[in-house]
């Protein structure tokens, strides 16, 4: 697996639409999931 670099530049506190699309594409491509970290509780 090669590294993927995403750069987010917010405008008025929001990501640009093309950046959100890039992020979603990467999440779907690599089947990424959010995992809760119980160590912070």
C-alpha positions, 0 to 999 in steps of 0.5 A, a space after each residue: 500500500 502506498 502513502 496517500 497525502 491529503 491536504 485540507 484547507 478550510 474556508 470559514 471553518 468548512 472543508 472545500 467540496 473537492 477535499 471532502 470527495 477526495 477523503 470519501 474516495 480514500 476511505 472507501 478505497 481502503 475500507 477505513 473505519 473509525 474506531 473508538 479508543 477506550 484509553 481516553 475514557 
